[in-house]
């Protein structure tokens, strides 16, 4: 029997390249609101936290009042509804999910707004790929708080008919936020460097394995007991 029963994947920068949609949606918003736009490189510096914080960091410092952040967030959400589809899975990820589903359960967990996480999971991957695709909602904390990871573990426990523990789960992500989520949840962690953070940055976080390719990730997961 496999030791690992559940693998949870981050979305942005791990399962899929979402940056084109994010940057386009953000810059439409900034232009409408009269603020400076951003290039891909600058957006990479603040994309990993939940969307409200991302909007806050995108605004000029003088504009970062609660009322203005909320107003601009609403405008961004309207624009992102038109741009989130500018997203593609990273090469090899759909096949990896197929392989994993033969051995364990697979889920998605993101700080992106929940509605868009579910829409992208449906758009990019076959039905049944994930037992859950969970994003940020105002009624629960965002990563790196482990609440969403624990909720997914509970869903997996219900599906399997047995109580899973964190050491039977692996969290896969491309950022320090994902690393901290895994550590806070007590889950195994594998970082991937094809996303939005460098191999060197991820290695400096801790002693977790860092995979540069999908095949390396597969090998690391097998070594963990998938």
N, C-alpha and C positions, 0 to 999 in steps of 0.2 A: 504494500500500500504506500502511495506517495506521501512524503512528509508534508509537502506544501499543498494546500487545498485551494488557495485563493491567491491570485495575482491582481493587484490593483494598479492601473496605469493612470498617470497624469495625461492630460489631453494636449495642451499647447506646448509644442517643442519636444514632445515625447511620442505620442501616437500620430500627431498631425502637425503640419506646418500651417499655422493659423495667422501668420503675421501679415500677409497681404490684406486679409479682411479687417484685421485690427487696425492697421495703419490707415487704410482707406477710410474706415468708419470714423476713426479719431480725427483725421484731417478734414473730413467733411464737417465734423462737429466744430473743430477749432476755427475753421473758416467762417462758418455760420455765426459763431459767437464773437468773431473779431480778434481771436488770439493767434499767436504764432503756431504754425504747423510743425510736425516732427518727421524726421526720417526714420527708417527702420532701425538704425543703430541706436538712436536715442530712445526709441520705444522699448528696445530690448532691456534697457536698464531698469524699467519699472513695471514690466508686464506680468510678473508672477503672482502678485497679490490680488485680492478681490477687486471687482471693477470700480467700485467707488474710490478705493485708494489709488488705483491706476489713473482715474480721471483727476484726482487731486494732484498727483505728481505731474500730470501733463499740463496743468494750468500754471501760469505765472504765479510766483509766490504771493504777490499782492492780491490775487483773485481767489485765494484758497479759504474762503469763508464757507461755512456749512450750507448756507442758502445757495451760493453760487455753484458749489460742487454738486448739490442735488439738482439744480437747474440744468447744468451741463450734462450730468449723467443721464437725465431724461432725454436730452437731445441726442446724445451718443447712442442710447438704446434704440431710438428711432432710426438712426442711420445704420447701425450695425445690423438691424433686421434685413437691410439690403446688401450688406457686404460680407456677412459671416460665411456665405457660401463660397467665397474666394479662398477655400481651404482644401488641401489635399492630404491624404495620409502619407507619411514617409514611406519610401520604397521598402518593401519587405514586411511592413507592419501587418497588413491584412493576412498574409500567409503565416506570419508568426502567431497571430490570434487563432487561426485555424488549428495550428499545431498544438497550441496551449489548451484549446478547448477539448482536445482528446485526452488531456491529462489532469486538468484542474478547472476551477471556475475562473472567469476573467471579468473584471469590472473596470469602470472608469470613474475618476474622481478629479474634479477641476475647481479652481477658484473662479472660472468664468460663470456668468449668470446661468442658473440651472436650466432655463428654457432653451438656451443656445447649446448647452452641453447635450441635452437630449436630442435636439434637432440635428446636431452634427453627428452624434452617434448613429442616428438613423440614416443620415445622408451618406456617410462615408463607409459604413460597415454593414454586412448582412444582418438581417433580423436574427436575434438569438446569440449574437456575439458576446454580449455582456449580460450578466445577471442584474446589473444596475449601472446607470450612467448618471452620476450625481454631481451637480454644480452648487455654486453658492446661492443660498437663500437668506434673507434677512433674519429668519427665525432660528438660524443655527450659525455657529462661528465658522470662519473660513480657515483654511490651512494657513499656518502649520498646526493649529489646534487639531487634535486627532478625532474630533466628534464625527465627521463624515466618514472617515476610515472605519471607525467602530460601527457606525450604522450599516455600512456595506458588509462588514464582517458578520453582523447579526442577520442580514439578508441571506448571506451565504450559509450560515448555520441552519437557518430555516429551510433552505432549499435542499441541503444535504441531510437534514434530519439528525444532525449532531452538533454539539457545541464546539465551535472553533475557538482557538486561542491565537493571540497575536503571533506566536512563533510558528504558526502554520500558514502565515500570510507573508507575501512579499509586496513591497511598495516600489514601483518603478517610476522615476521621474528625471527631469533634466535640470533641476535647480536646487538652490539651498532650501527653498521653501519645502520642496518634496522631501529632501533629506531630513529636515527637521520634523516633518509630518510623520515619516517612518519612525524616527527615533522617539518622538512623543507617544506614538501608538505602540511602541515595543515590537514593531514588525521588522522583518529583514528589509534591507534597502539595497537596490541596485540603481546607480545613476547612469544616465546615457549622455554621451557628449556630441550627438548629432543635432542637438536642439539649440537652445538659446544661451547656453553657458559652456565655457571651454573645458576641455579635459583637465587642464591644470587647476582651474577654479574648483571643479568638482572633486578632484583628488585631495585638495587641501581641506575639504570639509571634514573628512574622517577616514576610517579604514574600510568603508564600503567599496565593493568592486565598481569600476567605471567601465562601461562597455562603449566602444567606439562604433560598433556595427551591430546590426540586428543579429547576426550569427554569434557574435560575442555575447550579446544579451542572452540568447538561447542557451549557450554553454554555461553562463553564470547561473541561470535559473535551474538548469539540470543539476548543477553541482549543489545548489541549495536544497534540492529534493523534489523538484516539480516532477 
